[in-house]
């Protein structure tokens, strides 16, 4: 399922836009969120993002369909289960359908050791 970095298409956005919502930033800082999904690719493996002075390195980037999401994936996003994650995403994007075949880019990250 994981693709090699050299097989990834060009980024569609900058890493600074990867996590912008205050609730999500706080989940990352509290260690409750270690992954985020986006419609585009926002980071390369090894790239570093900074949130409120703390640095996080991108460990993995791969494509996944919404239908492949597991409760463990949702927990890495900072939610209890897939349904809670789904409702949160749909609340951010009113009118967006939740299509199991829709593909997203998963960005997994961890704190940079200081």
C-alpha positions in Angstrom: 0.0 0.0 0.0 2.8 2.4 0.8 4.4 3.9 -2.3 8.1 4.7 -2.7 8.9 8.4 -2.4 10.4 8.5 -5.9 7.1 7.3 -7.3 5.1 10.2 -5.7 3.7 12.9 -7.9 4.7 16.5 -7.3 3.4 18.3 -4.2 0.1 20.2 -4.7 0.6 22.5 -1.7 3.1 23.5 0.9 3.8 21.8 4.2 2.8 25.0 6.1 -0.8 24.3 5.0 -0.8 20.7 6.1 -2.3 21.4 9.6 -4.0 24.7 10.1 -7.0 24.2 12.3 -6.5 25.1 16.0 -8.1 21.9 17.2 -5.9 19.8 15.0 -2.7 21.7 16.0 -3.5 21.1 19.6 -4.1 17.4 19.0 -0.7 17.2 17.3 1.0 19.1 20.2 -0.7 16.8 22.7 0.5 13.7 20.8 -3.1 12.6 19.9 -2.7 13.2 16.2 0.1 11.6 14.2 -1.4 11.6 10.7 -3.5 13.8 8.5 -5.3 13.2 5.2 -5.6 15.8 2.4 -6.9 15.8 -1.1 -3.4 16.7 -2.3 0.2 16.0 -1.4 1.4 18.6 1.0 4.8 17.2 2.1 7.7 14.9 1.2 9.0 12.2 3.5 11.7 13.8 5.7 10.2 17.3 5.4 9.7 19.2 8.7 6.7 21.2 9.8 6.6 23.6 12.7 3.6 24.1 14.9 3.8 26.7 17.7 7.5 26.3 17.9 7.5 22.5 17.9 8.9 20.5 15.0 7.5 17.4 13.4 9.1 15.3 10.7 7.0 13.6 7.9 7.7 9.9 8.2 5.5 8.5 5.5 3.3 9.8 2.6 0.9 7.5 0.7 -2.4 7.4 -1.1 -5.4 5.7 0.5 -9.1 5.5 -0.4 -11.7 6.6 2.2 -13.1 3.1 2.1 -9.8 1.6 3.3 -9.9 3.7 6.5 -9.8 1.7 9.8 -10.5 2.8 13.3 -6.7 2.7 13.9 -6.3 5.2 11.1 -9.0 7.4 12.6 -7.2 7.2 16.0 -4.0 8.4 14.4 -6.1 11.4 13.1 -7.1 12.1 16.7 -10.6 10.5 16.7 -12.2 7.5 18.4 -13.3 5.7 15.2 -13.9 6.1 11.5 -17.5 7.4 12.0 -16.3 10.2 14.3 -13.6 11.1 11.8 -16.1 11.1 8.9 -18.5 13.4 10.7 -15.7 15.8 11.5 -14.5 16.0 7.9 -18.1 16.4 6.6 -18.6 19.2 9.1 -15.6 21.0 7.7 -16.7 20.5 4.1 -20.5 21.0 3.9 -22.1 19.3 0.9 -19.0 17.1 0.3 -20.0 13.4 -0.3 -18.1 10.7 1.6 -17.2 8.3 -1.3 -15.4 5.1 -0.3 -13.5 5.1 -3.6 -12.3 8.7 -3.2 -8.5 8.8 -2.7 -6.7 11.0 -0.3 -3.0 11.6 0.6 -2.0 10.3 4.1 0.8 12.3 5.8 2.2 10.5 8.9 4.5 12.5 11.2 6.3 12.4 14.5 8.0 14.9 16.8 11.6 15.8 16.0 13.9 14.9 18.9 15.4 18.0 20.3 
